[in-house]
Amino acid sequence: MTTGAELLVDAFDRVREAVQQTVVGLSAEELCARLDPAANSIAWLVWHLARVQDDHVADAAGLEQVWLREGWVGRFGLPLDPKAIGYGHTGEEVAAVRVEDPRLLVEYYEAVHRQTAGYVRGLRDADFDRIVDRSWDPAVTLGVRLISVVNDTMMHIGQAKFVRGILARAR
């Protein structure tokens, strides 16, 4: 029998593979390219999906974010609030997420993935019913939060892949 935890780890593994496929081999110019002034860059999309996963899973698990605990905030050196995850970012804030080396994005996502997968592997199906956020009506369970994170990360990596495709055709 496949457990909910096994299914979620598989989903997060797929995000991990897609992150690598999307950013590896890109130049700094390609990572930061925006299709128009209001569009998100590949760098911002991947940074954002990693930050959301890091923030939401750490909160649900009662852990510190990898971003802060492992010093990624300093390694990226972004001119943003250290706790920013990208939600509601303006065009200027999107443009501020400049990444010169795709390995930085991949390595940060790898660290987030390790924390996520390690936490999720330890869950039992009964754990998914635990309430993790009462600010919503209905309150959000752990299962709903984790599915929401998978959904959000998949949408953003799909957007990044789309941008990469457009950039490749423009060459």
C-alpha positions in Angstrom: 0.0 0.0 0.0 1.3 3.5 -0.9 0.9 6.0 1.9 0.1 9.7 1.6 3.6 10.5 2.7 5.1 8.4 -0.1 2.8 10.1 -2.6 3.8 13.6 -1.4 7.5 12.8 -1.4 7.1 11.6 -5.0 5.4 14.9 -5.9 8.1 17.0 -4.2 10.8 14.8 -6.0 9.1 15.8 -9.3 9.4 19.5 -8.4 13.1 18.9 -7.6 13.7 17.3 -11.0 11.9 20.1 -12.8 13.9 22.8 -10.9 17.2 21.2 -12.1 15.9 20.8 -15.7 14.7 24.3 -15.8 17.7 26.3 -14.5 20.8 24.2 -15.2 22.8 25.6 -18.1 21.2 29.1 -18.1 23.2 32.2 -18.1 22.7 35.0 -15.6 21.1 37.0 -18.3 18.6 34.2 -19.1 17.9 33.6 -15.4 16.9 37.3 -14.9 15.3 37.9 -18.2 11.7 39.2 -18.0 9.4 38.9 -21.0 7.9 42.3 -20.2 8.3 44.8 -17.3 5.5 43.1 -15.3 6.6 39.5 -15.9 8.5 37.3 -13.5 12.0 36.0 -14.3 13.1 32.4 -14.1 15.3 33.4 -11.1 12.3 35.0 -9.3 10.0 32.1 -10.0 12.4 29.4 -8.8 13.5 31.5 -5.8 9.8 32.2 -4.9 8.7 28.5 -5.2 11.6 27.5 -3.0 10.9 30.2 -0.5 7.1 29.3 -0.3 7.9 25.6 0.2 10.6 26.5 2.8 8.3 28.9 4.7 5.1 26.8 4.6 6.6 23.4 5.3 8.9 24.7 8.1 5.9 26.4 9.7 3.7 23.3 9.5 6.6 21.1 10.9 7.6 23.6 13.6 11.1 23.9 12.1 13.2 26.9 11.3 13.3 27.8 7.6 16.4 26.5 5.7 16.7 30.1 4.2 17.5 31.5 7.7 19.0 28.5 9.5 21.6 27.6 6.8 22.5 31.2 5.8 20.9 31.2 2.3 19.6 34.7 2.9 23.2 35.9 3.1 24.4 33.7 0.1 21.7 35.3 -2.1 22.3 38.8 -0.8 19.0 40.1 -2.0 17.9 43.6 -1.1 14.6 42.3 0.4 13.2 41.6 3.8 15.0 38.4 5.0 11.6 36.8 5.6 10.2 37.7 2.1 8.8 34.8 0.1 7.8 36.8 -2.9 4.0 36.9 -2.3 2.7 40.3 -3.5 6.1 41.4 -4.9 6.1 44.5 -7.1 7.9 44.6 -10.4 10.8 46.3 -8.7 11.0 43.6 -6.1 10.9 40.9 -8.8 13.7 42.6 -10.6 15.7 42.7 -7.4 15.9 38.9 -7.4 19.1 38.7 -9.4 20.9 35.4 -9.5 24.2 35.1 -11.4 24.7 31.3 -11.1 21.9 28.7 -11.6 23.7 26.4 -9.1 22.7 28.8 -6.3 19.0 28.3 -7.0 19.4 24.5 -7.4 21.4 24.2 -4.2 18.9 26.2 -2.2 16.0 24.2 -3.6 18.0 21.0 -2.8 18.3 22.1 0.8 14.6 22.9 1.0 13.8 19.6 -0.6 15.9 17.7 1.9 14.0 19.3 4.8 10.6 18.8 3.2 11.2 15.2 2.2 12.7 14.3 5.6 9.7 15.8 7.4 7.1 14.3 5.1 8.7 10.8 5.2 8.0 10.7 8.9 4.3 11.4 8.6 1.5 8.9 9.1 -1.7 9.2 7.2 -3.5 10.3 10.4 -1.1 13.3 10.7 -2.6 14.9 7.6 -5.8 15.8 9.5 -3.9 18.0 12.0 -4.9 21.7 11.8 -2.0 23.9 10.9 -3.6 27.2 10.2 -6.8 28.5 11.8 -6.8 31.9 10.0 -8.8 30.4 7.2 -12.4 29.1 7.2 -12.4 26.2 7.1 -9.1 25.8 9.0 -6.3 24.4 7.0 -5.1 20.8 7.7 -1.6 19.6 7.2 -2.7 17.5 4.2 -4.3 20.5 2.6 -1.3 22.7 3.2 1.1 20.2 1.7 -1.0 19.7 -1.4 -1.3 23.5 -1.7 2.5 23.7 -1.6 2.9 21.0 -4.3 0.3 22.8 -6.4 2.0 26.2 -6.0 5.5 24.9 -6.8 4.3 22.9 -9.8 2.6 26.0 -11.3 5.6 28.2 -10.8 8.1 25.7 -12.2 5.8 25.3 -15.2 5.9 29.1 -15.7 9.7 29.1 -15.5 9.8 26.3 -18.1 7.6 28.3 -20.3 9.8 31.3 -20.0 12.9 29.2 -20.7 11.2 27.8 -23.9 10.4 31.3 -25.1 14.0 32.4 -24.4 15.4 29.4 -26.3 13.2 30.1 -29.4 14.4 33.7 -29.4 18.0 32.7 -29.7 
